Amino acid sequence: MTIILCVCPANADITTSDGLQMARELDPKGIRTIGAITKIDIMDRGTDAKAMLEGRDVPLLHGYVGIKNRSKQDIIDQISVEDAIAKEKAYFNSHKVYVGMDQSMLGVGNLTNKLGKIMFFHIKRTLPMIIKDIRDKTKVLEADLHELGEPMPSLPHEKLQLLWSLMSEFI
């Protein structure tokens, strides 16, 4: 079971995204796909990703989450992941467009939560089928083992006894 995390940069046309097209081919109903819109902080001045995040351009069942990636300078400066998450949160809380949006659409923490919920839902939904398959295959294998007869002995004296009984059958 897989979840498709379709990552699209905010500074590109999402309607022509190869990733979204592949996700639609692999998951036509969209039950395993979630979108991540990255690079929101480096979009051209005067533009924003609100329409993308709200699914107006290309809708997804589980929607999209906007992410502000760590910059190259953040990595060079060895800014910790916790500090980068705090910077991301401050960015979204101070941006005139994103501050008024549903905050569950923004930030790596919300993406993590959504992925966890989707995974939990699919495990809960598919686990009974997996258990049934395991039980069915176990029954088949047990029947095959039964056809093969008694297992080989493991103790040395039992092996010797088996050898003597086989020899006496051929003499």
C-alpha positions in Angstrom: 0.0 0.0 0.0 1.4 3.4 -1.0 0.5 7.0 -0.6 1.3 9.3 -3.4 2.8 12.6 -2.2 2.7 14.7 -5.3 5.2 17.6 -4.8 4.7 20.6 -7.1 6.6 23.9 -7.0 4.4 26.9 -6.4 6.4 28.9 -9.1 5.3 26.5 -11.9 2.0 25.8 -13.6 0.3 23.1 -11.6 -2.1 22.2 -14.4 0.7 20.8 -16.5 2.5 19.0 -13.7 3.9 15.6 -14.8 3.6 14.5 -11.2 -0.1 15.2 -10.9 -0.7 13.5 -14.3 1.2 10.4 -13.1 -0.7 10.4 -9.8 -4.0 10.5 -11.7 -3.0 7.5 -13.8 -1.9 5.5 -10.7 -4.7 6.7 -8.4 -7.7 7.7 -10.6 -10.0 8.1 -7.6 -7.5 10.1 -5.7 -7.9 8.2 -2.5 -4.1 7.8 -2.0 -2.9 11.1 -3.3 -2.1 14.3 -1.4 -0.4 17.4 -2.9 2.5 19.4 -1.5 3.0 22.9 -2.9 6.6 23.9 -2.3 8.7 27.0 -2.8 5.8 29.3 -1.8 8.2 31.8 -0.4 10.1 32.3 -3.7 7.1 33.0 -5.9 7.1 36.2 -8.0 6.1 39.3 -6.1 2.4 39.8 -6.2 1.6 36.2 -6.8 0.5 33.5 -4.3 -0.5 29.9 -4.2 -3.9 30.3 -2.7 -5.8 28.9 -5.7 -3.5 25.9 -5.9 -3.8 25.2 -2.1 -7.6 25.4 -2.3 -7.6 23.0 -5.2 -9.2 25.4 -7.6 -6.6 24.6 -10.3 -6.4 20.8 -10.0 -8.6 19.4 -7.2 -7.4 16.4 -5.1 -9.5 14.5 -2.6 -7.0 15.0 0.2 -6.1 18.5 -0.9 -2.8 20.2 -0.8 -0.4 21.5 1.9 1.8 24.5 1.3 5.4 24.2 2.4 8.1 26.8 2.8 11.4 25.0 2.2 14.6 25.7 4.0 16.7 28.0 1.9 20.2 27.1 0.7 21.5 29.7 3.2 19.5 28.0 6.0 21.3 24.8 5.2 24.7 26.5 5.0 24.0 28.2 8.3 23.0 24.7 9.7 19.6 26.0 10.9 18.0 23.1 12.8 14.8 21.5 11.5 12.9 22.8 14.5 14.1 26.4 13.8 13.2 26.0 10.1 9.7 24.8 11.1 9.4 27.9 13.3 10.5 30.1 10.5 8.0 28.5 8.2 5.2 29.1 10.7 6.2 32.7 11.1 6.3 33.1 7.4 2.7 31.8 7.0 1.5 33.8 10.0 2.9 37.0 8.6 1.9 36.7 4.9 -1.1 38.8 4.0 -2.7 35.9 1.9 -1.8 32.9 3.9 -2.6 34.3 7.4 -6.3 34.3 6.5 -6.4 30.8 5.1 -7.2 27.5 6.8 -4.0 26.8 8.7 -4.3 23.0 8.1 -3.3 23.7 4.5 0.0 25.2 5.6 3.3 23.9 7.0 5.3 20.7 7.2 3.6 19.7 10.5 0.2 19.7 8.9 1.5 17.7 5.9 2.9 15.1 8.4 -0.4 14.9 10.2 -2.4 14.5 6.9 0.0 11.8 5.7 -0.4 10.0 9.0 -4.2 10.1 8.8 -4.3 8.9 5.2 -1.9 6.0 6.0 -4.0 5.1 9.1 -7.2 5.1 7.1 -5.7 2.9 4.4 -4.2 0.5 6.9 -7.5 0.2 8.8 -9.4 -0.3 5.5 -7.0 -2.9 4.0 -5.9 -4.8 7.1 -8.9 -7.2 7.1 -8.2 -8.1 3.5 -4.5 -8.7 4.2 -5.3 -10.9 7.2 -7.8 -12.9 5.1 -5.1 -13.4 2.4 -2.6 -14.5 5.0 -5.1 -17.0 6.5 -6.0 -18.3 3.0 -2.4 -18.8 2.0 -1.6 -20.4 5.4 -4.4 -23.0 4.8 -3.0 -23.8 1.3 0.5 -24.2 2.7 -0.7 -26.4 5.6 -2.6 -28.6 3.1 0.6 -28.9 1.0 2.6 -29.8 4.1 0.0 -32.4 5.1 0.4 -34.0 1.6 4.1 -34.2 2.1 3.7 -36.4 5.1 5.4 -36.5 8.5 8.2 -34.0 8.9 11.8 -35.2 9.1 12.9 -35.9 12.7 15.2 -33.4 14.4 16.8 -35.5 17.2 19.7 -37.8 16.3 18.1 -40.9 17.8 14.9 -40.3 15.8 16.9 -39.8 12.6 18.7 -43.1 13.3 15.3 -44.8 13.9 13.9 -43.4 10.6 17.0 -44.6 8.7 16.6 -48.2 10.2 12.9 -48.3 9.3 13.6 -47.1 5.7 16.4 -49.6 5.3 14.2 -52.4 6.6 11.5 -51.5 4.0 14.0 -52.0 1.2 15.5 -55.2 2.4 
